[in-house]
Amino acid sequence: MKMHKNHPYHLVNYSPWPLTGSIGAMTLTSGMVLWFHKNEMYLFYLGWMILLLTMIQWWRDIIREATFQGHHTIKVTSGLKIGMILFIISEVFFFISFFWGFFHSSLAPTVEIGMTWPPKGISVFNPMEIPLLNTMILLCSGMTVTWAHHSLMSNNHSEATKSLIMTVTLGFYFTMLQAYEYLEASFCISDSIYGSCFFMATGFHGLHVIIGTLFLMVCLMRHINCHFSMNHHFGFEAAAWYWHFVDVVWLFLYISIYWWGS
């Protein structure tokens, strides 16, 4: 017998994905311990595989609920927006911790690093080379993702497709340049506090760029399959908010670590 609800909320069905996600996270963490202490990576790869399969199937279910089953009402979408905003705020504080560590060390360099910043022996990157190019790439990607949003709201399918392809391409280009920069670096993460601050901050930002690029790539595939409309496209909006957050963090990274810190 089908039950009719008299409220706008979405009460989710029983799902195995929270359990498999927890198992995957535990396996991944245990695998990292095994990797660090015994240099064995099989458990690490197994954890990643469980998490990846869980994410694909869990998010597939959410897309089905939103697009085909009509469960994402205005009230539900409002809750999702608040959740995404709170998530981005938590990410802001995550990066604040890296900036705090960087400025704590750079504004008052200790005798162990030569009482100078950058520390003695560290050959830093020229901020006018690859870092400046990456800054321009991310600023342009912020423009193209905004173009995609306005195209969606104007019901212009082809323009939204073009601008999303450009955004995803720029995201991949940024990641390639960041990888090249890491390969060319004259210092590593264990080279004093500068190496630790640099690679932790830029590395986690790079991870966020990869996540944001994949997020937008999924939105591109959904858009091609006509999952979004003028009034119902929160999946894309969440990706755009996340991408703008990544852009702003990079501007602070470039100004403080690459330019001022060098």
Disulfide bonds with the S-S distance in Angstrom:
none
